Amino acid sequence: MGNNLLKGKKGIISGALDESSIAWKVALRCHEEGAAITLTNAPIAMRMGKINELATAINAEIVPADATSTDDIKKLFERAKEIHGGGVDFVLHSIGMSPNVRKNKPYTDLNYDFYLKTLDISAASFHKMIQTAYQLDAMNEWGSIAALTYMAAQRVFPNYNDMADAKALLESVARSWGYHYGLKKKVRVNTISQSPTYTTAGSGVSGFDVFYNYAESMSPLGNATAEECANYCVMMFSDLTRKVTMQNLFHDGGYSNMGVSGKVMEAFKGEGKKVE
Ligand SMILES: NC(=O)c1ccc[n+]([C@@H]2O[C@H](COP(=O)([O-])OP(=O)(O)OC[C@H]3O[C@@H](n4cnc5c(N)ncnc54)[C@H](O)[C@@H]3O)[C@@H](O)[C@H]2O)c1
């Protein structure tokens, strides 16, 4: 049940592919809290995913846009302005894809055409979205922009591959735009660093079950679920967080500040016990 935290607000939510997508849950929660939403995803996701079901459930229009295309993004913001009769109050970037991960190219043998695609789809697209909104003046004053990221931007998770570099760039883009958009229109820009979550993108990383189980065993509060991430996004889009900007916000049950947990200590008990 909602608390009208987003009553009267309008937002754009990218990246809802199917009901496991984090963006799917965010869209449902934002709708529940009273927001009017425009959905967007890559044209191919329209054919493969189930976004139409979500659109019907929350009474939203879908505007297809490849996040690497500035033309598409421009059309997205222009259409959103028409739909909502003016600027929007929040934007969620929930987009990630690495052709190197898809094609099992390890970090030590990257294909550089793929690498540029990874950075373009997963990070530069955030810059493109914000720059387009900025130049079209498509955000309302005190608006909130957020992107989903992962802790591989700070620590090494070998199988996360070139997505780690993309996330580091994504987080830097948030800081830089937070300055510029804050000055211009009091718009805040943040990244939310989410726990491993079973979704199409998440499960595409090899050894994802190990990431998930290890983080679960290390975090005092356990991994954050997609539903909990949606709650966090609602808070970030609400007026209760107006002065939070240029931050990378960990939403991970405490994992990012852990050294070792009792459970993991238990697994390594015994003199000389180690993983070969
Ligand atoms: N699942 C996790 O464990 C986890 C953890 C931390 C952060 N994240 C991040 O959350 C975000 C959402 O991922 P998810 O886990 O919900 O998976 P998902 O696969 O449901 O969502 C990824 C979305 O990116 C979209 N996309 C890919 N290429 C695109 C393009 N060119 N243009 C527009 N959209 C495009 C896909 O269509 C899809 O909807 C990603 O940024 C991901 O890195 C996920």
The ligand as an SDF file (V2000), in Angstrom:
LIG
                    3D

 44 48  0  0  0  0  0  0  0  0999 V2000
   20.9820   -7.7530  -11.0270 N   0  0  0  0  0  0  0  0  0  0  0  0
   22.0000   -7.3940  -10.2630 C   0  0  0  0  0  0  0  0  0  0  0  0
   22.6310   -8.2070   -9.5590 O   0  0  0  0  0  0  0  0  0  0  0  0
   22.4140   -5.9530  -10.2200 C   0  0  0  0  0  0  0  0  0  0  0  0
   23.1840   -5.4760   -9.1360 C   0  0  0  0  0  0  0  0  0  0  0  0
   23.5900   -4.1550   -9.1390 C   0  0  0  0  0  0  0  0  0  0  0  0
   23.2330   -3.3050  -10.1890 C   0  0  0  0  0  0  0  0  0  0  0  0
   22.4810   -3.8000  -11.2200 N   0  0  0  0  0  0  0  0  0  0  0  0
   22.1460   -2.9030  -12.3420 C   0  0  0  0  0  0  0  0  0  0  0  0
   20.7490   -2.7330  -12.4110 O   0  0  0  0  0  0  0  0  0  0  0  0
   20.4220   -2.3080  -13.7260 C   0  0  0  0  0  0  0  0  0  0  0  0
   19.2300   -3.1010  -14.2220 C   0  0  0  0  0  0  0  0  0  0  0  0
   19.5820   -4.4440  -14.4200 O   0  0  0  0  0  0  0  0  0  0  0  0
   18.6840   -5.6890  -13.9850 P   0  0  0  0  0  0  0  0  0  0  0  0
   19.5250   -6.4910  -13.0730 O   0  0  0  0  0  0  0  0  0  0  0  0
   17.3520   -5.2460  -13.5400 O   0  0  0  0  0  0  0  0  0  0  0  0
   18.5940   -6.5450  -15.3280 O   0  0  0  0  0  0  0  0  0  0  0  0
   17.6330   -6.4600  -16.6160 P   0  0  0  0  0  0  0  0  0  0  0  0
   18.2740   -7.3450  -17.6150 O   0  0  0  0  0  0  0  0  0  0  0  0
   16.2430   -6.7450  -16.2350 O   0  0  0  0  0  0  0  0  0  0  0  0
   17.7400   -4.9380  -17.0720 O   0  0  0  0  0  0  0  0  0  0  0  0
   18.7370   -4.4430  -17.9580 C   0  0  0  0  0  0  0  0  0  0  0  0
   18.0060   -3.5770  -18.9580 C   0  0  0  0  0  0  0  0  0  0  0  0
   18.9120   -2.8900  -19.8350 O   0  0  0  0  0  0  0  0  0  0  0  0
   18.2120   -2.7540  -21.0610 C   0  0  0  0  0  0  0  0  0  0  0  0
   19.1060   -2.3900  -22.1430 N   0  0  0  0  0  0  0  0  0  0  0  0
   20.1590   -3.1060  -22.6160 C   0  0  0  0  0  0  0  0  0  0  0  0
   20.6950   -2.4870  -23.6810 N   0  0  0  0  0  0  0  0  0  0  0  0
   19.9790   -1.3340  -23.8560 C   0  0  0  0  0  0  0  0  0  0  0  0
   20.0490   -0.2680  -24.7870 C   0  0  0  0  0  0  0  0  0  0  0  0
   20.9770   -0.2250  -25.7580 N   0  0  0  0  0  0  0  0  0  0  0  0
   19.1400    0.7360  -24.6920 N   0  0  0  0  0  0  0  0  0  0  0  0
   18.1890    0.7270  -23.7170 C   0  0  0  0  0  0  0  0  0  0  0  0
   18.0850   -0.2550  -22.8100 N   0  0  0  0  0  0  0  0  0  0  0  0
   18.9620   -1.2800  -22.8900 C   0  0  0  0  0  0  0  0  0  0  0  0
   17.6010   -4.1470  -21.2500 C   0  0  0  0  0  0  0  0  0  0  0  0
   16.6150   -4.1800  -22.2620 O   0  0  0  0  0  0  0  0  0  0  0  0
   17.0750   -4.4100  -19.8640 C   0  0  0  0  0  0  0  0  0  0  0  0
   15.7430   -3.9620  -19.7290 O   0  0  0  0  0  0  0  0  0  0  0  0
   21.6990   -2.4700  -14.5630 C   0  0  0  0  0  0  0  0  0  0  0  0
   22.3700   -1.2240  -14.6700 O   0  0  0  0  0  0  0  0  0  0  0  0
   22.5010   -3.4270  -13.7180 C   0  0  0  0  0  0  0  0  0  0  0  0
   23.8900   -3.3560  -13.9780 O   0  0  0  0  0  0  0  0  0  0  0  0
   22.0520   -5.0870  -11.2490 C   0  0  0  0  0  0  0  0  0  0  0  0
  1  2  1  0
  2  3  2  0
  2  4  1  0
  4  5  1  0
  4 44  2  0
  5  6  2  0
  6  7  1  0
  7  8  2  0
  8  9  1  0
  8 44  1  0
  9 10  1  0
  9 42  1  0
 10 11  1  0
 11 12  1  0
 11 40  1  0
 12 13  1  0
 13 14  1  0
 14 15  2  0
 14 16  1  0
 14 17  1  0
 17 18  1  0
 18 19  2  0
 18 20  1  0
 18 21  1  0
 21 22  1  0
 22 23  1  0
 23 24  1  0
 23 38  1  0
 24 25  1  0
 25 26  1  0
 25 36  1  0
 26 27  1  0
 26 35  1  0
 27 28  2  0
 28 29  1  0
 29 30  1  0
 29 35  2  0
 30 31  1  0
 30 32  2  0
 32 33  1  0
 33 34  2  0
 34 35  1  0
 36 37  1  0
 36 38  1  0
 38 39  1  0
 40 41  1  0
 40 42  1  0
 42 43  1  0
M  CHG  2   8   1  16  -1
M  END
$$$$
